[in-house]
Amino acid sequence: MGTKSAFSWITLWASLLFTVILGFSRLSYGMFLPGIQREIGGSYGQLGILGTVNFIGYLVGTLCLPPLISRFPERKPVINRLSCFLLGLTMIGSSFSQYFIQLGLWRFAIGLFSAIATVLVLSITLDAVRPTERGVASGLIWLGGSAGILVTGLFAPLTIDPSHLEGWRYAWAAMGVFGVLAAFGFEFVTAKQASAKTHSPAESVPQDQEHVNVYRLLLSPRKLLFLIGSYFFFGWGYIIYFTYLIPYLVGKGIPSLYAGLIWSAIGFAGLFNGWIGGKAIDRWPSGYTLASGLTLGTIGAIGVTTNNLFVTALGAVVIGLVSFITPPLMTTALLRRHVPDRAYATCLSLATAFFASGQIIGPIVGGVGGERFGLQFGVASSAIFMAIAATLAGLYGRQQRKQEVRHFPL
């Protein structure tokens, strides 16, 4: 079966699924945090722990996926189908939470299913796209996450304003219903591809050999370790920013409409990020390209320290434009270029586990810092970890350059 253009129905439905997987299920939590606190209670530190619980589920999902794929290599569409449908249903279920622990259990389940769906939706879609267009396809898929942020920002008057105590519940339920519909759409467009798929000789490689190759690729300082390290620290930094930005703005007395517009501006800028980042990584497939976006994102995160609403909003837009979607999609595309086809889903899953580990640590660090030194400090601390991510991406780019010189001596 021939590969498709990046602009195809499968990419469109994958992007709609990422609206749910990233924008709705994961990042909407930071947007809804003030409303959740008013109704369920708890400090921002405690509610940050629920964000950590979500990413513990995310980590469990990424670690469970490689053995599942190794054991059932032909069942990826089935596993993806179940995870996508269950993700939508658990989001609906979470909207009925009445207690702190109850919401935590739902957040864990959402993290579990979103992790599996993240890897498999990307893997299934990129397998169907021409190799030269996979960067663009990655950008279009991750663009869905930006669309999800834009939409949740528009919900702000309903979810933040104290006059709508249960607004966050209605919003989450609606998002879950959308997730189920998107799962149906993706299943429909991939049904023919799944039925026409043939076995590849590479899939018959013994499991042990595949695992050895995967860990050598990811953890060797001469191969992908710096790229994976950058992904880890990006997860740590960006999740602090997205978890505590809205609580910080609300705490400063910013009207809910304005806070929501700033959030939506991040998502709107991210719509261009997906396109720009995808084209950039196809043209310049280098760690330096990744480092550039992360550096600008670091500068954007520092904007919150100015105590100026305009500068804070401008910094948020910069993050949305160059360093929200860019690192995941570029990491995805770089892995796809340098990892054998048979090991890609496993490598992406393990890389996502490092990303998830950073996201587990981030809400705790941001919450503790916010309670001790104020939410402004908590949000601004994200810049430290994004700067580390940028440095590691630059080191990966330098490593790539050295390898190119070795392969093409003068």
N, C-alpha and C positions, 0 to 999 in steps of 0.2 A: 504494500500500500504506500502511495507517494506521500511526501510531506506537504504541509500546507503553508500558506503565507501567514505572517504574523497577524494580519488582519483577516480573521476568520471567525466563524460562529463559536468555535471551541474556545478561542481566546476571549471573546466577548463574555461568554458564560463563566469562564474562569475568573474574569475580572469582577463580575457580579458576585461570585462566591467570595472573593477576597474582600468585597465590601463588608460581608458578614464576618469572615474569618478574622480580619484585622480591625477594620473600622468599628464594627458593631460589637463583636464578642469581646475584644481585648481592650481597645482604647476608649470605648464609650464609658467604661468604669470611672475614669478620671473625670469625665464630664458630669457624670451623675452623682459624684461623691458628695457634694453639698446636700442634695436631696436625700440621699441614702442616710447621711449622718443625722439629718433632722428627724427622720422617721424611725430608724433602727437604733441610732445612738452610736457611741464609741468615739474615741479621739481619732485624729488623722493618723496617728501612729498605728492604732489598732486596725483602722480601715485599710491602711497600707499593707498590713499583714494579709488581709484578704486578697490584695493584689498579688502578694507573694504566693499565696495558696493557689491562685489561678496559674501562676507560672510553674509551680511545682507540678501541677497537673500537666502543663505544657511539656515540662521536662520528662515526666513519666511517659507521655505519649510518644515523644521523639525517641526515647530509649527502647520502648516496646516495638516500634515500627521495624527496625532493621531485622530482628529475628523473624518477625511476621513475614517480611518480604522474602527473606532467605528461604523460609519454609514453604511459602505459597507465592512463588514469583509470578504466577499467572493470575493471581487473585487481587492484584492492585486495584482494579476498577471496583470490585466488590467491597473491599475494605474502605475505599474512598467513599463509595455510595453510603455505606452505613455511618461513617464518621460525619459526613456532611448533613445527613438527615438528623442524626442524633444531636449535632451541634445546634441546629435550629430548635429542636424540641427542648433541649436543656436551657436555652436562652428564654424560651417561653416559661419554663418551669421556674427559672430564677426570679421572674417578675412577681411570683407569688410568695417570695420569702418574707417571713415575719420576724425572724431572729438572726442574730449575728452568725451563729454556727450553721444554721440552715443555708444562709446565703453563701457561706464559705464552702459548703459541700457542692453547691451548684457551680460556684466559680472554679472549683477543682475539676469538675466534670467538663465544663466548658473549655478549660485549658487543655484537657486530655484530648478531646475530639478536635479542637482547632489545630493542635500540633500535627495530628495525623493528616487532617485535611490540607494543611499548608503544604506539606511535603508532597503528598500524592497529587493534588491538583496541579502543582507546578511540574512535577515529573511527567504526569500523563499529558499535559498540554505541550510542554517543550519537546517531548518525544514526537509529537505530531507536526512540529514546526520545522521549517528548513533551518539547517545549522547557521547559515549566515544571518538569519533574522531572529535568533533566539534572544538576543539582547533587547530588541524592540518588543518582542513578545513578553519578556519578563517585565519590561516597563509598563506595558498595557495591563498586565495582570495585577501588578502591585499598585497601579493607579486606582484600582478598585478600593484599596484601603484608604486612599486620600478622599475618594468620593464618600466613603463611610464617615470620615471625620467631618466633612462638609455638612452632611445631613444631620449628624448628631449636634453640631453647632446650631443648626436652625431650630432644633428642639429646645434650646436653652430656656426660653421663657416658660415652657411647660415643665422642664425638669429641674430648673434652679430656683425659680421664683417660689417663695414660701407659700403663696396662695394656692399653689398646685402641689399639695403634699405627696400625692401618689403619681405625679406625672412621669417619674422615671420608670414606674412599673408598666404603664401603658406603652411607653417608648420601647422598652426592652421586649415586651410581648410582640409589638408590631415588627421589630427587627427579627425576632425569631421566626415569625410567619414568612417574612421576606426570605430568610435563609432556607426554609423548606422549599419555597418556590424556586429559588436559584439552584438548589440541589436537583430538583426535577429537570430544570433546563439543561444543566451540565450533563446529567445522565442521558438525556435524550440525544444530545449532539455527539456524545462519545460512544453510544451503543453500537453503531456500525463499526467504529474503529476497534472496539473491544472484540467484536465477533470476527473481524477480519484479521486480527493479529496472529502472526505465526511465530513459532518458537525460533529463537536465535541460538546458534551454537555457543555463543558466549555465556548463555544462561546455564549451560551444563557444567560450568567450572565448579569444582568442589567448594563447599561453603567455607572451609577453613582457609583455603588459599585466597578467596575473595576478602575475607576479614583481615588477613595479614596485609594485603594490598591496601585496603581502606585505611587502616591505622597508620601504615607507613606514609601514605599520601597526606593525611591530615595532620599528623603529629611530628613529622620530620621538619626540623628547622630549615632544611634545604628545599623543602617543597611547599606545603601549605600552612605551616604552623602560624606564621605571622598573619596570614589572611584570617585564619580561624580566631586568633587572639584579638584581632581588630573587631571581628563580629561579636565576640564576647563582651568587650568593653563598650561597643556601641549599644548592645542590648541593655547593659548596666546604666549607661548615661541617658539614652533617649526615654527610657521608661520612667525615670525620675521626673523628667521634664513633663511628660504627658500625664503622669499621675497627679502632680501637685500644682501645675500651672493654674488650673481653674479654681481650686480651693484658695490659692494665693490671691488671685484677682478678686474673688468673692469676699475674702477676708479684708481686702483693702477698700471694700464698699463699692466696687465697680458694679453698675447695674447689670442684671443678668443678660439683657439684650446685648450689651457691649461685649461682655465676656464670651457669649455665644458667637458673636461676629468674629472675634479674634480666633476662636477655635475653628470656625468655618473658613477663615482666611488661611489657616494652616492647610486645611484640606483642599481649598481651591488652588493654592500654590502647588500643592502636591500633585494636582492633575497635570501640571506642566512638568513637574519633577519626573514622573514616570516616563514621559516621552523623551525629555532631554537626557535623562540618565540612561535610558535604553539605547538611544542613538549614540551617546558618548562611549558607552562600554563596548558597543559593536565596532566603533571606529578606533578607539584607543583602549584595548583590553588590558589595562595595567592597574596595578595597585596605586599608582600616582593619581589616576583618575578618581579612584575611590577616596584617597586621602584629601583631594581638593574639596570634595563635597563635605567631608567630615570636619575639615578645618573651618569652612564657612559656617557650618552648624555650630561649632564651638563658639564662634564669635556671636552668632545669633542668641545662644543660650546666655551669654554674658550680659545681654541687653537688659535682663531683668534686674540687674544690680543698679541701674541708673535711677530707679524710682520714677521713671517717666513712662506714662502709659503708651505714648506714641512709639518710643524706642523699644519698649517691651513688645508691642504689637509688631513692629518692623522686624525685630529679632525672631518672633514666632513665624512670620512669613518667610524669612530667610531659611529657617529650619524646614518649613514645609516645602520650599522650592528646591533645596539642594541636598538636604541630609535627613529627610524622613523616610522616603521610599528608596532613595539612591543606594544606601549601603546594603539592604537586603537584596535588591534586584541585581546590583553589581556583583555581590558575593555569589548569588545564584548563577549568574552568567559566567563568571570566572571559573567556578567549579565545573560548570557544564563544558567549558573549553578544555579543562585540564584533567578531567576524571573520565575513565573508560565508561562507555554506555552501561555496561552490566552492573557497575558499582555506583552509578550516579545517585539513585534513590537512597541507597544506604549512606553514602557520603553526605548528601544533603541533610538526611535525617540526623546524623551525628553532628554536623555543623550547626544545625538548628538546636541541638541539645546544648551546645556551648552558648549559643545566643540566649536560650531559655535560662541557663544558669546565671547569666548576667542580669536577666530580668527578674530573677528570684531575689538576688542581692539588692538590686536597685531600690525597690519600694521600701525595704527595711532601712537602708542607709538614708534615703531621702526623708523618711518619716521620723527617724531618730534625730537627724540633723534639723528638721523642721520644728520638732518639739523643743529642742534644746536652744537653737539659735534663731528660730523664726522660719516661716514658710519661704521667705525670700531666699534665705541661705540654702534651704532644702532644694528649691528649684535651680538655683545658680550652681549647686554642686554638680549638676549634670554636665556642665562644661568641662570639668576636670576629666571625667571618664571619656567624653567624646574626643578630647584632645589626645588621650592615650590611644584611642582607637585610630585616630588620624596618623599618629606616629607609627604605629604598627603597620598600617596600610602602606605608608611611605616606605617602610623597610621591606615590605613584600614587593613593592614596585622596584626598589633597588635590586632585590634578589632576582627578579625577572630580567632586569637589564643585564646583570652579570651572566645569566644563563644564555641570553641571546648572543652576547659577545663570545661566549664559549662555543656556541653552535655555529657561529659565523665569524671565524677568525679572519683578520685582515691578511 
